[in-house]
Amino acid sequence: MPTITKFSVAPKLPERLAPLAQIADNLWWCWNHEAIDLFKRIDRDQWRALNHNPRRLLGATSQVRLEQLASDDSFLAHMDRVTKSLDEYLTGGDWRARHPDAPENFLSVYLSFEFGIHE
């Protein structure tokens, strides 16, 4: 019986667009409207067709389109804002550190990832 090997061929992100992979790999993007809008800007129709999955979107976007985005000053400025916001989120400490005025007896609930992080 012949061996069948599957390959996934995806465009290579231009170096200037490397932060897109970091953003897509962190679920933070799904509650950050600026990040969602950033992915929509890549290709709104593909974004919808791929069920709002940024990793699939990056893999489905043509190399030509990625090169266009890498030289689009408006897109790059948007990406840089989102990247900075993600970096601040990751280095900003825990929730209590970011919300020092929250009541001392504030309760939080842990929800497991399996139950509805994203559609």
Secondary structure, DSSP 8 states (H G I E B T S, - for coil): --------------GGGTHHHHHHTSGGGGG-HHHHHHHHHH-HHHHHHTTT-HHHHHHHS-HHHHHHHHT-HHHHHHHHHHHHHHHHHHHS--HHHH-TTS-TT-------TTTTS--
